[in-house]
């Protein structure tokens, strides 16, 4: 009896100039991941040249080069690598800029929440592997298509090979554990896979030929989502995008999309989108933010109570001799 080979551990590079933080990070995550450590931005870039890194986490405040400056240098060179920043509450300006510029996929607050970290990383890696698989599939299909075009072969044989290629692609679409949606130039649905039916509650027949955005996108974010679709149709570079989707029974599911344009020769004829349901993850993050806000409020109230007690004590010290002298005068 043989066992399936184990999947290799994901590789993580953590960048921080604090040696204690580096040691603590490796101790917490070395069992589940192959952890590389760098104590400076320059050290991190050297490691990236010699190792295949899938996840980068960097502290913001470092000498010589900040975390956001490091991300700016790496974003174009390593577009597939998941990039996160570890930040305190005072580092939000560079964090927001990095998020808006597409230099990182998210951030973790200090101190690091280990269970949340693992959940976020696993979600990100699932999307990472899916993107790689989709790219390889897309490339394989294009190469196969080109091979079929270049052959001076028998028509029947070519048709049979084309049917096999279509069958292979359809089987992948049917079994993919993610939503796959194909739209034409007007945003009308050309095909969906079973996961779309399962998550939205709509049968494929109810979606095919309908405008995807009018059917499932909430009205308040319709312009933003349509703008992203229009950007792709004009030849904009593919990038990740998140938006809620309305199910048939009126519920909202948050979907993280990986979008790509579809071309006929050099003409863009539609889009192919692969989506992962991240509703539970978003809810967990919101709960954590809410609890953090409650903790900050409680800390403020505690500080105010201490201040009020001190003022009352000092005021009593001032009033005591006044009251004493008043009583003497009265006597």
Helices and strands as residue ranges (DSSP letters): E 11-15, H 19-29, E 34-38, H 41-50, E 55-59, H 67-74, E 82-87, G 89-91, H 92-100, E 106-109, H 114-150, H 155-175, E 179-184, E 189-192, H 194-200, H 204-207, H 212-216, G 219-221, H 222-233, E 240-246, E 252-264, E 267-277, H 279-330
